């Protein structure tokens, strides 16, 4: 490679490296990322539907995603969302209750409670502070 070709390649690489500076922050792409997910402040309040295990004393137990229907958290969330939109939450509740009934690790769970919860993510994850929850469906765990 001669000096002129090496210079052209060097300039092209420098321009490619600096190109994200010329993009808008949300225009993320290959080969260089602007890390668009960190470009803007995001709201910390989240609203989700999810099942909870409830013990005889009324304590809540968080259920593993596989008990809902998938080993992946987002797929389990989709199972719940689909059941809510198709009005089959009672059937999903019964299915989860029957899965839980046969497991020693959830032997203290006596019912399954589906809720819509709105939580501040930082308060929930860092300070263990719950937001507002509204019960959608409840079913008993029959052993």
N, C-alpha and C positions, 0 to 999 in steps of 0.2 A: 504494500500500500504506500503510495507516495504521500508527501506532506500535504498536498492540497486535499486529497481524499480524507486523510486523517483529520484535517481541520474541519471539513464538512461534517464528518461523523461526530466529532466532538461538539460542534455547535448544535447539531440536531439533538444530541443527548442532553445538552444543557437546556435547550428549549423544552424538550419533553419533561425534564425534571421540574422546571419552573412552571409548566402549563397549568397545574392546579390553582395557582395564584390568580390566573385569568378567568377561572370558572366561577360561577355562582356557588355558594357553599353547598346547596342541595344537589348539585350536578356531580354525583359521585361516579367514578368509573375506572376502568382499566386503562393504563397500567398503574396509575397512581391514584390513591384515594385521598379525598379531602376529609375523610372521616365525618361524613355528613350527619351521622347520628349524634355527633357532639357539637354541631355547628349552631344549634339554637337551644334556648332554654325549653324544656319540656314540662308540661303539667305533671305534678306528682300524684294527683288524684286519679285513681283507677276504679272502674266499676266492672265487676265480673260476676258470673254465676258459678257456683261451686258447691260440691257436697262436703258436709262435715260429718264425722262420727260423733255421736253424743253418748257419754257414759251415764250410768245410773245416777251419779251425783250431779249431772248436768255439765260436766266439763266437756270441752270440745277436743276432738282428736282430728288432726289433719290426715287425710287419706292419701295413700300412694297413687300416682297416676295409673298404674296397672289395675288397681281396683275399680277404676272408672271405665277402663276399656282399652288403654294403651299405655305402653311403657314410656312414651314421650309426653312431656307436660303439655305442649301446644296441641298435640293430637287429642289428648284427654280433654282439654279445654274445648276443642271443636266438637267432641262427642256431646259434651254438656250443652253447648250452644245449639247444636242441631236438635237435641232432644227438647230444648225449650221452644225453639221455633216450630217444631212439629207437634208440640203439646204432648210429648211422650215422656216427660220428666217422671211421672209416677212409675212407669214401667222401668225406666233406668234406675230409679231409686230402689225398686224391688230387686233388680239384678245385682246392684252393688251390695245391698243388704245380704243377699244369699252368698255372695263371694266372701264378705266379711265374716259371716256366721261360721265358716269352717276354718278360720285362721286364728291360731293361738295369740298372735301379736295384737289382735283386735278383740280379744275375749271380753274386755271391759266395755266395748261399744254395744249399746242396747238399741240405738236408733240411728238412722241416717237422716240428715236435715239438709235440703237444698236451699241455698240462700242467694240473693243478689246482694253483694257487698260493695260498698264504696269506701275505699280506704286511701289515706295518704300513704304512698309507698314508703317514704322515709320513716314516718311515724310507726307504720306497721312493722317494717323490717328491722329498724334500729331500736325503737322504743317499746315494741310490743303493744302499741296502742291500736285498738280496733276502731274502725269507723262505724258507719251505719250499715246494719244488715236487715234485710227483709226476707222472711221465710216464704219460700215458694211451695215446697212439698216436704212432707215428713213421712217416713215409713219405719216400721219396727224391724229389728234384726231378730229373726226367729231361729232359735237353736234347738 
